[in-house]
């Protein structure tokens, strides 16, 4: 399965401020690391942080608005 083009390169650190706290995620080749644990998707991490279901690409601002 090809790597999603929206994902940054392995080793990239993503930061997200949410409710006054900064969260950092490390992108790996096949998964993601948050709070010293590995996760298979950004959506799972977003849910872990917020307690609600989120699209991980939206939560971590990895989407681009279409040009209209």
C-alpha positions in Angstrom: 0.0 0.0 0.0 1.5 3.4 -1.0 2.2 6.0 1.7 -0.4 8.7 2.0 1.0 11.9 0.3 -0.4 14.0 3.1 2.0 12.5 5.6 5.3 14.3 6.3 8.6 12.3 6.1 9.5 9.8 8.8 11.2 11.6 11.7 9.0 14.7 11.4 7.6 16.0 14.6 4.1 17.3 14.5 2.9 19.7 17.2 -0.7 20.5 18.0 -2.0 22.9 20.6 -5.3 21.8 22.1 -7.1 23.4 25.1 -4.0 25.1 26.3 -1.6 22.2 26.1 0.9 21.3 23.3 1.1 17.8 22.1 3.9 16.4 20.0 3.8 13.4 17.7 6.7 11.8 15.8 6.0 10.4 12.4 7.6 7.0 11.7 7.6 5.1 8.4 4.7 2.8 9.3 3.1 4.4 12.4 3.2 7.3 14.9 4.6 7.9 18.3 2.8 9.9 21.0 3.5 9.8 24.8 6.1 7.0 24.3 3.5 4.7 22.7 3.1 3.7 19.1 -0.2 4.2 17.2 -1.3 3.0 13.8 -3.2 6.2 12.9 -3.3 9.9 13.6 -7.1 9.6 14.2 -6.4 7.2 17.2 -4.0 9.8 18.7 -6.5 12.6 18.1 -9.2 10.6 20.0 -6.7 9.8 22.8 -6.0 13.6 23.2 -9.6 14.9 22.8 -11.8 12.0 23.9 -13.8 12.4 20.7 -13.6 10.9 17.2 -11.5 13.2 14.9 -10.1 12.8 11.4 -6.4 12.7 12.3 -5.4 14.7 9.2 -7.8 17.5 10.1 -6.8 17.5 13.8 -3.1 17.8 12.9 -3.7 20.3 10.1 -2.4 18.0 7.4 -5.0 18.9 4.8 -5.1 21.6 2.2 -8.1 23.6 1.2 -9.0 23.1 -2.4 -8.5 26.0 -4.7 -11.8 27.1 -6.1 
